[in-house]
């Protein structure tokens, strides 16, 4: 479990934190994270992340098993 936690911190939490501190995302934005050719891709969907609202179905991906 610890190697997985370190991988999540290194590849997801740290890059997302840097983008948040840099001001790439605004309050209420939905951040979609996807796997790209070069690693994780963070996409901003303005105003879609307000509490109590439904996330549009086209933004909800089915999980894929790798391996």
C-alpha angles and dihedrals in degrees: 000000000000095000089051091050091050091049091051091049093048099043104029116014099042098046091044091050091051091051091048092051091046089056097244090139131048131212109282095024119134112225114209115199119199136167113254134179092271098038134279119000120207115206124189119220104189117229097353098111101069114140115260096021125115117247109236110258093234088065094053110089127201111242116251126212114228123200 
